[in-house]
Amino acid sequence: MLPYLIIFGISIYAYKCAIRPVSLNVRFFCIFICILLPSLLAGIRDESLGIDWPLGYGRIIWDSAVCSQNFFDLRASFVNAEFFYVFFNYLIAHVFSDCHFFFFFHQLLLITIATFIAFRYRKYGFSEIILLFYFLYIYNTSFNILRQSIAMMFFFGAVSLWGNNKKKGSMLCSFFAVISHTSAIFSILYFPFLKMKFFLEEKRKLVTMVLIVISFFVVATFSSILRSFIDMGIFSDHYDAYVNQIGEVKSHKIEIVFLLSVIGSLFVFTSQENRNEPIFTQIYFLALIALLFQFFGNITDVAFRVAHYFVIPIAIFLPRISLNRLESQKVCQAFLFLLFLRFCYNVCFVNGAENTVPYTSYILGI
């Protein structure tokens, strides 16, 4: 775990230096360090780290990309894999044959987006919480969910651009998210959710009850709904496996505790007179919807994947949750504390954070 924490710490420090009043050259250098070090750490890791690379689609698609004469042949071999992920493999494999370059550029793409988002929100204060969220929530997981991690970060970018009134750029990022991993189609639900923010603010208790009732309905009819999506061609036949998972998976208890604690911290550390109610309401419902999807995890792993898309925007909104700067700081600190506890739990009890701890690298000799 120590190599991760050291690199995370240096990267955060470099980012904090970059957002201070410094010269353009110093700012560029600090951002460069902030992005480069996490990318290098991921790039020189052993192939045995993670799950999807050594045991799943990761190595298979990469080896085929290295051997392919052109992209169309590669695409034909992996028609069920999302377009952008296959293209990303081909693009890198066309220049480099060593998979460590793929690890490096994969992480470079993700951390660049995370840093870009944090930098755009620096004017609100506590923008480092966005990078800390990325490191503690997504970084290690990205070694496993190779395709979805790209989709998650494109969605992260879409939320950021939408919040800065860059609608076309946001829609483009959403499109890239969907062609990186099909699960990102659920992230589109986030945007009509934004349109309802004032209604949600006024009817928070009522909407909470309605969401809970709907969740019970979805759990009861999930297999039929998913089968309909597959039959209509919205999802590929690959998702048949998720229909067959019903009754075979269990909820991720740590995620349920984490999200309940996040919701609780919103009320504990903010006072009603200081709350930025539209932001507070958005964070509350994002955490609640993510929580409900975690409960859906009893019937399918898809629910766990969809829950990520509702947790991601929380990191962007937290610094603006209160009109009182001290209250916003306390909520961000509580969020960071919960993220760190979740990270430590996964390291200690969940197969070494999904087989990413301990960190090993034959290149470094560790």
C-alpha positions in Angstrom: 0.0 0.0 0.0 2.9 2.3 0.8 4.0 2.9 -2.9 0.5 4.1 -3.7 0.2 6.4 -0.7 3.6 8.0 -1.4 2.8 8.7 -5.1 -0.7 10.0 -4.2 0.9 12.3 -1.6 3.5 13.7 -4.0 0.9 14.1 -6.7 -1.5 16.0 -4.4 1.3 18.2 -3.1 2.3 19.0 -6.7 -1.3 19.9 -7.6 -1.6 22.2 -4.5 1.6 24.0 -5.6 0.2 24.3 -9.1 -3.0 26.2 -8.0 -1.0 28.7 -5.9 0.0 32.1 -7.4 3.0 30.9 -9.3 4.6 31.5 -12.7 3.2 29.6 -15.7 6.3 27.5 -16.0 6.2 26.4 -12.4 2.4 25.6 -12.7 3.0 23.6 -15.9 5.9 21.6 -14.2 3.7 20.9 -11.1 0.8 19.7 -13.2 3.2 17.6 -15.2 4.5 15.9 -12.0 1.0 15.5 -10.7 0.0 13.5 -13.8 3.2 11.7 -14.6 4.0 10.0 -11.3 0.7 8.1 -11.0 0.9 7.1 -14.6 4.4 5.8 -14.2 3.4 3.8 -11.1 0.6 2.2 -13.1 2.8 1.7 -16.1 5.6 -0.2 -14.4 3.4 -2.5 -12.4 3.5 -6.3 -12.8 1.0 -7.9 -15.1 -0.2 -10.0 -12.3 -1.8 -7.0 -10.5 -5.5 -6.7 -10.9 -7.9 -9.2 -12.2 -9.2 -8.2 -15.7 -5.7 -8.0 -17.2 -4.2 -11.4 -16.2 -7.5 -13.4 -16.0 -9.9 -11.5 -18.2 -10.2 -9.6 -21.5 -7.3 -7.3 -20.9 -4.4 -9.4 -22.0 -6.4 -11.1 -24.8 -7.4 -7.9 -26.5 -3.9 -6.4 -26.1 -2.1 -9.5 -27.6 -4.5 -9.4 -30.5 -4.0 -5.7 -31.0 -0.2 -6.2 -31.2 -0.6 -8.9 -33.9 -3.3 -7.2 -35.9 -2.5 -5.8 -39.3 -5.3 -3.2 -39.2 -7.9 -2.0 -36.9 -10.8 -3.5 -38.8 -9.5 -7.0 -38.3 -9.1 -6.4 -34.6 -12.6 -5.0 -34.3 -14.0 -7.9 -36.1 -12.4 -10.2 -33.6 -13.9 -8.4 -30.6 -17.3 -7.2 -31.8 -18.8 -7.5 -28.3 -16.1 -5.2 -26.8 -16.7 -1.5 -26.8 -15.4 0.4 -29.8 -13.2 3.0 -28.0 -11.5 0.5 -25.8 -10.5 -1.7 -28.8 -9.4 1.4 -30.7 -7.3 2.6 -27.7 -5.6 -0.8 -27.5 -4.9 -0.8 -31.3 -3.5 2.8 -31.2 -1.0 2.0 -28.5 -0.1 -1.5 -29.8 0.5 0.0 -33.2 3.5 1.9 -31.7 4.5 -0.2 -28.7 4.4 -4.0 -28.2 5.1 -4.0 -24.5 1.9 -4.1 -22.4 3.5 -1.7 -19.8 3.0 1.1 -22.3 -0.7 0.3 -22.4 -0.8 0.5 -18.5 1.0 3.8 -18.7 -1.2 5.5 -21.3 -4.4 4.0 -19.9 -3.6 5.7 -16.5 -2.3 8.8 -18.3 -5.7 9.3 -19.9 -7.5 8.8 -16.6 -5.3 11.0 -14.4 -5.2 13.8 -17.0 -9.0 14.0 -17.0 -9.1 14.0 -13.1 -6.5 16.7 -12.9 -8.2 18.8 -15.6 -11.5 18.6 -13.7 -9.8 19.5 -10.3 -8.0 22.5 -11.9 -11.3 23.8 -13.5 -12.9 23.8 -10.1 -10.0 25.4 -8.2 -11.9 28.7 -7.8 -14.4 27.0 -5.4 -11.7 25.9 -2.9 -10.8 22.4 -1.7 -10.5 21.2 -5.4 -7.9 18.7 -4.3 -10.8 16.6 -3.0 -11.5 15.7 -6.6 -8.0 14.3 -7.1 -8.1 12.6 -3.7 -11.4 11.0 -4.6 -9.8 9.8 -7.9 -6.8 8.2 -6.1 -8.8 6.6 -3.2 -11.9 5.6 -5.1 -10.9 4.9 -8.7 -7.1 4.5 -9.1 -6.7 0.9 -7.9 -10.0 -0.1 -9.3 -8.9 1.1 -12.7 -6.3 -1.7 -12.8 -9.3 -4.1 -13.0 -12.2 -2.4 -14.7 -10.1 -1.3 -17.6 -12.9 -0.4 -19.9 -15.3 1.0 -17.4 -12.6 3.2 -15.7 -12.3 5.0 -19.0 -16.0 5.4 -19.3 -16.2 6.7 -15.7 -13.6 9.3 -16.3 -15.2 10.5 -19.5 -18.5 10.8 -17.5 -16.6 12.7 -14.8 -15.5 15.1 -17.6 -19.0 15.4 -18.9 -20.3 16.4 -15.4 -17.5 19.0 -15.1 -18.1 20.5 -18.5 -21.9 20.6 -18.0 -21.4 22.4 -14.7 -19.2 25.0 -16.5 -21.9 25.5 -19.2 -20.0 23.6 -21.9 -22.9 21.6 -23.1 -21.5 20.4 -26.4 -18.2 19.2 -24.8 -20.2 17.5 -22.1 -22.3 15.6 -24.6 -19.2 14.6 -26.5 -17.6 13.2 -23.3 -20.9 11.3 -22.6 -20.7 9.8 -26.0 -17.1 8.6 -25.5 -18.1 7.2 -22.1 -20.8 5.0 -23.7 -18.5 3.7 -26.5 -15.9 2.9 -23.8 -18.2 0.8 -21.7 -21.9 0.1 -22.2 -22.7 0.7 -18.5 -22.2 4.4 -19.1 -25.6 4.5 -20.8 -27.1 4.7 -17.3 -25.0 7.8 -16.6 -27.3 9.7 -19.0 -29.9 9.6 -16.3 -27.8 12.1 -14.4 -28.7 15.0 -16.8 -32.5 14.9 -16.5 -31.8 14.5 -12.8 -30.1 17.9 -12.9 -33.2 19.5 -14.5 -35.3 18.4 -11.5 -33.0 19.8 -8.8 -35.5 22.5 -7.6 -38.3 20.0 -7.5 -36.1 17.6 -5.6 -35.2 20.3 -3.2 -38.9 21.0 -2.4 -40.0 17.4 -2.3 -37.0 15.6 -0.8 -38.9 13.4 1.6 -41.5 12.4 -0.9 -39.0 11.7 -3.7 -36.9 9.6 -1.2 -39.9 7.4 -0.5 -40.8 7.1 -4.2 -37.2 6.1 -5.0 -37.2 3.4 -2.4 -40.5 2.0 -3.7 -39.3 2.0 -7.3 -36.1 0.2 -6.2 -38.2 -2.6 -4.8 -40.1 -2.8 -8.2 -36.8 -2.9 -10.1 -35.4 -5.6 -8.0 -38.5 -7.7 -8.5 -38.5 -7.2 -12.3 -34.8 -6.8 -13.0 -34.3 -10.0 -15.1 -37.2 -9.1 -17.4 -36.1 -5.6 -17.9 -32.5 -6.6 -18.7 -33.7 -9.4 -21.0 -35.8 -6.8 -22.9 -32.8 -4.5 -23.3 -30.8 -7.4 -24.7 -33.6 -8.4 -27.1 -33.9 -4.8 -28.4 -30.1 -4.7 -29.0 -29.4 -1.9 -26.5 -27.1 -4.4 -24.6 -25.1 -7.1 -26.3 -25.5 -10.8 -25.6 -22.6 -10.5 -23.2 -25.1 -9.2 -20.6 -26.8 -12.6 -20.6 -24.3 -13.5 -17.9 -25.7 -10.9 -15.6 -29.2 -12.3 -15.9 -27.8 -15.6 -14.8 -26.1 -14.0 -11.8 -29.3 -13.4 -10.0 -29.1 -15.0 -6.5 -25.4 -15.6 -6.8 -24.0 -12.2 -5.8 -23.9 -10.3 -2.6 -24.1 -6.6 -1.7 -20.8 -4.9 -1.0 -21.3 -4.0 2.6 -18.4 -1.5 2.8 -20.0 0.5 -0.1 -23.4 0.6 1.8 -21.7 1.8 5.0 -19.6 4.3 3.0 -22.6 5.8 1.3 -24.8 5.9 4.4 -21.9 7.7 6.2 -21.6 10.2 3.4 -25.3 11.0 3.6 -25.0 11.3 7.4 -22.1 13.6 7.2 -24.1 16.0 5.0 -26.5 16.7 7.8 -24.0 16.5 10.7 -21.5 19.0 9.3 -23.8 21.5 7.7 -26.3 23.8 9.3 -29.7 24.4 7.7 -29.2 28.2 7.5 -25.9 27.9 5.7 -26.6 25.0 3.3 -26.4 25.6 -0.4 -29.7 23.8 -0.8 -29.5 23.0 -4.6 -26.0 21.5 -4.2 -26.9 19.8 -0.9 -30.0 18.2 -2.5 -28.0 17.0 -5.5 -25.4 15.3 -3.3 -28.0 13.8 -1.1 -29.9 12.2 -4.0 -26.7 11.1 -5.8 -25.6 9.3 -2.7 -29.1 7.8 -2.1 -29.4 6.5 -5.7 -25.9 5.0 -5.5 -26.9 3.4 -2.2 -30.0 1.9 -3.8 -27.9 0.5 -6.7 -25.6 -1.1 -4.1 -28.7 -2.9 -2.7 -29.5 -4.0 -6.2 -26.1 -5.7 -6.1 -27.9 -8.6 -4.5 -29.3 -9.5 -7.9 -26.5 -8.5 -10.3 -23.0 -7.1 -10.5 -24.3 -4.5 -13.1 -25.7 -2.6 -10.2 -22.3 -2.1 -8.6 -21.0 -0.8 -11.8 -23.9 1.7 -12.3 -23.5 3.0 -8.7 -20.1 4.4 -9.6 -21.7 6.9 -12.0 -23.7 8.5 -9.1 -20.9 8.6 -6.7 -18.5 10.4 -9.1 -20.3 13.8 -9.2 -20.3 14.1 -5.4 -16.6 15.0 -5.4 -17.3 17.9 -7.7 -20.2 19.3 -5.7 -18.9 18.9 -2.1 -16.7 22.1 -1.9 -19.9 24.1 -2.6 -22.3 22.3 -0.2 -22.4 25.2 2.3 -22.2 29.0 2.1 -20.0 28.8 5.1 -16.4 27.9 4.1 -15.6 26.1 7.3 -18.7 23.9 7.0 -17.7 23.0 3.4 -14.2 22.2 4.7 -15.6 19.9 7.4 -17.7 18.0 4.9 -14.8 17.6 2.5 -12.6 16.4 5.4 -15.3 13.9 6.5 -15.5 12.7 2.9 -11.8 12.2 2.7 -11.8 10.3 6.0 -14.5 8.0 4.7 -12.7 7.5 1.4 -9.5 6.6 3.3 -11.3 4.1 5.5 -12.9 2.5 2.5 -9.5 2.3 0.8 -7.9 0.7 3.9 -10.8 -1.8 4.2 -10.4 -2.9 0.6 -6.6 -3.2 1.1 -7.0 -5.3 4.2 -10.1 -7.4 3.6 -11.0 -7.4 -0.1 -8.3 -9.5 -1.7 -5.7 -6.7 -1.4 -7.9 -4.0 -3.0 -8.9 -6.4 -5.8 -5.4 -7.9 -6.2 -3.6 -4.5 -6.5 -1.9 -4.7 -3.0 0.9 -5.4 -2.3 2.3 -3.4 -5.2 4.8 -5.3 -7.2 7.1 -4.3 -10.1 9.9 -6.4 -11.5 11.1 -3.3 -13.3 11.7 -1.7 -9.9 12.7 -4.9 -8.3 9.9 -4.9 -5.7 
